[in-house]
Amino acid sequence: MIRSSENFDPQDLQGQYAGFVTRGAAVLIDLFIISTIYSITAAFSELLIGFFMGMNMADLFAAQSWLVYAAAFGASVLPVVYHIFFWTLTGQTPGKAIMGIRVYRWDGERVTLGRAIRRYIGYSLSAPLLGVGFLWALIDNRRQTWHDKLAGTVVVYSWRARVRSQIVKETERR
């Protein structure tokens, strides 16, 4: 369910458009997860190659130059598959899930594979342009970035906010 900001209730953020900082934090979490996958895969590959072939990865790459291209291809495909898979499957990457946000079509329906691909293409176009496509969320009423606009998606909070009563009481005393 997507609601406009006009009916904002600070006790319930569910369905409100997610902000720039929350979305940025989710992206950083996802980058950390992807780089961890890279590191674990490289370390595991190094161990297997050393154990079964008796050489390190540098020697193997020198002997089999095609492996360099295969590794580079695999490394470039991982972020694409990661994002498209999670956007299509659940509407949220692990980073978005941790931050409590989810991607929907602008009409509130789930993201389709085609929209997820368009969204990732938009991601790829926003980054080289000094991040202007990402910063667009700061001035947009729906907090949409360029990749959201290209894919017809919005990012909203997916869980109810829980304000501790002690915090509310402290702010009421002031």
Secondary structure, 3 states (H helix, E strand, C coil): CCCCHHHCECCECCCCECCHHHHHHHHHHHHHHHHHHHHHHHHHHHHHHHHHHCCCHHHHHHHCCHHHHHHHHHHHHHHHHHHHHHHHHCCCCHHHHHHCEEEEECCCCCCCHHHHHHHHHHHHHHCCCCCHHHHHHHCCCCCCCHHHHHHCEEEEECCCCCCCHHHHHHHHHC
